[in-house]
Amino acid sequence: MINTQKSKIIVILGPTSSGKSSVAIKLARKFNGEIISADSRQIYRGMDVGTGKVTKAEQALAKHHMLDIVSPKTNFSAAHFKKKANKIIADILKRGKLPIICGGTGFWIKALVDDVVYPEVKPDWKLREKLGKKSIAELFVELKKLDPVRAKNIDAKNPVRLIRAIEICQTLGCVPNTKYQTLNTKYDFLQIGISLPKEKLQQNIEKRLKQRFDEGMIEEVVRLHREQKISWKKMESFGLGYLWIAKFLQKQLPEKELFSKVYFSEKDYAKRQMTWFKKDERIIWLPTASTNKKKYQEIEQEVKMFL
């Protein structure tokens, strides 16, 4: 008899500062799993404090993949992530372990869960250089003219995505609708969203941000610029803290405004993440807190039933 049962994969997702990483680590230890990061900034070497990357001590508790794999100078797309992550998933399953996807980059998670087929358009470096000189608002206006449909559902504050969308439009005329361009994935996914009350999430964001500043978030940006030769323009393209700290170091932002700028950008990012995730009705939303054992057990029970 042919075994048609699909291999099972767990996805732990949610907004920034919701406690995804600690949940994924606990599940990995409980269910003999390995974690694949789905965070579009944690792939970069040297971007540790500002991305909230799991510490070496946390990595020692469960094996992590897709961390520190490329230089911040590298352009790394969802298609690149999907290709690498699929190889890692196959290897984890081959060794009899459970793949656990953990992250907040919804576009990347969708690439895996729905096995999205992306348009094969090679980078146009001259065009990217030209577009890189434009503001985010100007990029969005240009995309809206080229492809109003894509402009409606893109992250309008992400210059990297905007430039890539314009690049595809210049080649194909529009950005293909990937909603229906999916393959029959050979995996069975359980997507668990980490849910926190709005007030609690905002408290977590503020607390975590203060810790990052204390741990040397500003100094990290200085090192990236001086030692890795990451340009200010490139630094700003990463958004959030990297954007505002880069502006502060260029004396374009007063120090007294720095923390609030980063804090509000993190809050806005969390809101955009939830807007993206809420579109997927397959996600099971469960409340949790790193110190609340009962709430974590609800998640563990859901995984146990799935497996």
Secondary structure by P-SEA (a helix, b strand, c coil): ccccccbbbbbbbbccccaaaaaaaaaaaaccbbbbbccccccccccccccccccaaaaaaccccccccccccccccaaaaaaaaaaaaaaaaaabbbbbbbccaaaaaaaacccccccccccaaaaaaaaaaccaaaaaaaaaaaccccccccccccaaaaaaaaaaaaacccccccccccccccbbbbbbbbbbcaaaaaaaaaaaaaaaaaacaaaaaaaaaccccccaaaaaaacaaaaaaaaaaaccccccaaaaaaaaaaaaaaaaaaaaaaacccbbbbbbccccaaaaaaaaaaaaaac
